[in-house]
Amino acid sequence: MPYKVEQNKIVEKGTNLVVYKSDTVDDITGVCRTLNLGGGFNGFTPSFFCVDFITTTKKSSDELTTS
């Protein structure tokens, strides 16, 4: 599963699970590189192993306006 750096965290691309956080750029890029080269799970990372979830919200049908 590929990983990407977003701000100060590493996110698993397929699930948007945050697997690592740090305030050091060198630390984040090094860990992300290791994960992308096979240092992570073979498949999806279990959610209990993750630091955080990235969520998006959608407007409810009551909030949508019609023309």
Buried (B, 14 or more C-beta within 10 A) or exposed (E): BEBEBEEBBBBBEEBBBBBBEBEEEEBBEEBBEEBBEEEBEEEEBEEEEBEEEEEEEEEEEEEEEEE
